[in-house]
Amino acid sequence: MRYDFVVVGSGIAGLSVSHMLAERGYKVALVGIPELTSIVASSSSGILTYHMPEPFISWAFETLKYYLRLEDSIIEVVDSLWFSREFMFMSSVVNKLLEEGVKAKYVSIDYAREFLGNIKLFDDENIVHIEGYRINIKRLIDTLITKIRELNVEVKSRWGNITMEGVRVGNDIIRGDIIVAAGPWSIDLVETQNIIVYRCQAVRLEEPRINVMVIDDTIGYYVNKAYDNTIALGDGIKLVVNRPEEALKPDDSITIEVLERARKRGLISKYKIAYIASAPCVGTGDSYPLVGRLREGLYILTAFDGVGFSIAPALASMLVDYIDKGSKLPLEADPLRKISSREPIEPID
Ligand SMILES: Cc1cc2nc3c(=O)[nH]c(=O)nc-3n(C[C@H](O)[C@H](O)[C@H](O)COP(=O)(O)OP(=O)(O)OC[C@H]3O[C@@H](n4cnc5c(N)ncnc54)[C@H](O)[C@@H]3O)c2cc1C
């Protein structure tokens, strides 16, 4: 059987691109198990992340609009995200947030301390307090599964392999243009030098004093310059730690090390771990996503650095416009931007 597109991978990228293509009338097969079985998706904190530079911040708002179009209840408002970053960077983020109707304001350290109790969050004065959004991941995935089924997307709940003839699922070959949306596994399916895999961890702490917060004491969330980033998101009890090395090893020591560092710096007074979830995240060498055509009949769609729920649907829409209308892709997303020889890349069987 021949489809217009065979999408490999059923995380948020694969589900949203399947949905958008089917809405435009394409005949789509989705290879992957479209439930909340992805360890990456099920570990996600689901914060709509937008403390990032243009154009990513716009992609987060496009994604938000897409989720609201699907179903209002996918998005919940959280009243307390805290950021501290370099002033110029933050002013452009805050201006953009205000333009989009998000409540965001600069606050004093005293205000932040009062709000957050005895947690010493920030060393500098560029503190921004934002009313942000949390994505209800389970509801989102369930809604997308229902929608793609209504649009007659053929779901092959199996693992697939890319071959020269198409995607092999068991003994069947599913033919069509292929879209690789396999998250961290994309690197196994197509050869591109531009994907790296690292580990994201979520820690559930029994520490009621940690409010929703982001600690970002590095050059940027999305530039793992020092390979020593500390990123903390919490909803009162949850802390997320991203460290790029040793992506696939189930080793909790890094999380504990980061928690200890946070304790020694006075960020948290004590902690008791309820659980640690560890999952691979996909990133690119230059911290940008990969969206577009690798060669005739082979496309790729990855988010980057663990913000897939915030931007993957916007990237999917970009890919669909590229396919459907021939729209240009921004250079930041071009999957060939880093590959020195522009020879076609053959898929690995
Ligand atoms: C701890 C943690 C916290 C996070 N917090 C946030 C957050 O607050 N906000 C945010 O926006 N993002 C967050 N993220 C990131 C977000 O979860 C990911 O970026 C997003 O889930 C990636 O989606 P994806 O569809 O690209 O990949 P995935 O969700 O990894 O989906 C890829 C799918 O492809 C399948 N697959 C792979 N190979 C094949 C094959 N050969 N055949 C069939 N199927 C295949 C896999 O099983 C998987 O289901 C977090 C991630 C982690 C780990």
Ligand as a Chemical Component Dictionary entry (heavy atoms), coordinates in Angstrom:
data_LIG
# 
_chem_comp.id                   LIG 
_chem_comp.type                 NON-POLYMER 
_chem_comp.pdbx_formal_charge   0 
_chem_comp.three_letter_code    LIG 
# 
loop_
_chem_comp_atom.comp_id 
_chem_comp_atom.atom_id 
_chem_comp_atom.alt_atom_id 
_chem_comp_atom.type_symbol 
_chem_comp_atom.charge 
_chem_comp_atom.model_Cartn_x 
_chem_comp_atom.model_Cartn_y 
_chem_comp_atom.model_Cartn_z 
_chem_comp_atom.pdbx_ordinal 
LIG C1  C1  C 0 12.570 15.006 32.156 1  
LIG C2  C2  C 0 12.034 15.761 30.986 2  
LIG C3  C3  C 0 11.376 16.949 31.176 3  
LIG C4  C4  C 0 10.914 17.665 30.079 4  
LIG N1  N1  N 0 10.220 18.816 30.284 5  
LIG C5  C5  C 0 9.712  19.511 29.231 6  
LIG C6  C6  C 0 8.953  20.690 29.441 7  
LIG O1  O1  O 0 8.715  21.110 30.577 8  
LIG N2  N2  N 0 8.490  21.351 28.335 9  
LIG C7  C7  C 0 8.724  20.910 27.076 10 
LIG O2  O2  O 0 8.292  21.553 26.118 11 
LIG N3  N3  N 0 9.424  19.780 26.850 12 
LIG C8  C8  C 0 9.918  19.075 27.914 13 
LIG N4  N4  N 0 10.640 17.930 27.713 14 
LIG C9  C9  C 0 10.952 17.550 26.345 15 
LIG C10 C10 C 0 9.848  16.830 25.649 16 
LIG O3  O3  O 0 9.338  15.800 26.473 17 
LIG C11 C11 C 0 10.463 16.231 24.371 18 
LIG O4  O4  O 0 11.169 17.236 23.661 19 
LIG C12 C12 C 0 9.359  15.687 23.472 20 
LIG O5  O5  O 0 8.662  14.668 24.154 21 
LIG C13 C13 C 0 10.002 15.160 22.201 22 
LIG O6  O6  O 0 8.980  14.753 21.350 23 
LIG P1  P1  P 0 9.297  13.970 20.032 24 
LIG O7  O7  O 0 8.015  13.608 19.406 25 
LIG O8  O8  O 0 10.285 14.740 19.219 26 
LIG O9  O9  O 0 10.094 12.659 20.537 27 
LIG P2  P2  P 0 9.627  11.453 21.495 28 
LIG O10 O10 O 0 8.581  11.847 22.477 29 
LIG O11 O11 O 0 10.874 10.828 21.993 30 
LIG O12 O12 O 0 8.903  10.487 20.484 31 
LIG C14 C14 C 0 9.588  9.697  19.577 32 
LIG C15 C15 C 0 8.800  8.414  19.473 33 
LIG O13 O13 O 0 9.325  7.668  18.385 34 
LIG C16 C16 C 0 9.285  6.316  18.750 35 
LIG N5  N5  N 0 10.224 5.627  17.875 36 
LIG C17 C17 C 0 11.558 5.750  17.838 37 
LIG N6  N6  N 0 12.075 4.978  16.873 38 
LIG C18 C18 C 0 11.033 4.355  16.288 39 
LIG C19 C19 C 0 10.921 3.394  15.237 40 
LIG N7  N7  N 0 11.980 2.942  14.592 41 
LIG N8  N8  N 0 9.681  2.949  14.904 42 
LIG C20 C20 C 0 8.595  3.410  15.557 43 
LIG N9  N9  N 0 8.642  4.315  16.574 44 
LIG C21 C21 C 0 9.849  4.762  16.927 45 
LIG C22 C22 C 0 9.653  6.297  20.228 46 
LIG O14 O14 O 0 9.183  5.127  20.850 47 
LIG C23 C23 C 0 8.911  7.526  20.711 48 
LIG O15 O15 O 0 7.598  7.193  21.135 49 
LIG C24 C24 C 0 11.105 17.184 28.771 50 
LIG C25 C25 C 0 11.756 15.957 28.583 51 
LIG C26 C26 C 0 12.218 15.252 29.675 52 
LIG C27 C27 C 0 12.884 13.935 29.450 53 
# 
loop_
_chem_comp_bond.comp_id 
_chem_comp_bond.atom_id_1 
_chem_comp_bond.atom_id_2 
_chem_comp_bond.value_order 
_chem_comp_bond.pdbx_ordinal 
LIG C1  C2  SING 1  
LIG C2  C3  SING 2  
LIG C2  C26 DOUB 3  
LIG C3  C4  DOUB 4  
LIG C4  N1  SING 5  
LIG C4  C24 SING 6  
LIG N1  C5  DOUB 7  
LIG C5  C6  SING 8  
LIG C5  C8  SING 9  
LIG C6  O1  DOUB 10 
LIG C6  N2  SING 11 
LIG N2  C7  SING 12 
LIG C7  O2  DOUB 13 
LIG C7  N3  SING 14 
LIG N3  C8  DOUB 15 
LIG C8  N4  SING 16 
LIG N4  C9  SING 17 
LIG N4  C24 SING 18 
LIG C9  C10 SING 19 
LIG C10 O3  SING 20 
LIG C10 C11 SING 21 
LIG C11 O4  SING 22 
LIG C11 C12 SING 23 
LIG C12 O5  SING 24 
LIG C12 C13 SING 25 
LIG C13 O6  SING 26 
LIG O6  P1  SING 27 
LIG P1  O7  DOUB 28 
LIG P1  O8  SING 29 
LIG P1  O9  SING 30 
LIG O9  P2  SING 31 
LIG P2  O10 DOUB 32 
LIG P2  O11 SING 33 
LIG P2  O12 SING 34 
LIG O12 C14 SING 35 
LIG C14 C15 SING 36 
LIG C15 O13 SING 37 
LIG C15 C23 SING 38 
LIG O13 C16 SING 39 
LIG C16 N5  SING 40 
LIG C16 C22 SING 41 
LIG N5  C17 SING 42 
LIG N5  C21 SING 43 
LIG C17 N6  DOUB 44 
LIG N6  C18 SING 45 
LIG C18 C19 SING 46 
LIG C18 C21 DOUB 47 
LIG C19 N7  SING 48 
LIG C19 N8  DOUB 49 
LIG N8  C20 SING 50 
LIG C20 N9  DOUB 51 
LIG N9  C21 SING 52 
LIG C22 O14 SING 53 
LIG C22 C23 SING 54 
LIG C23 O15 SING 55 
LIG C24 C25 DOUB 56 
LIG C25 C26 SING 57 
LIG C26 C27 SING 58 
# 
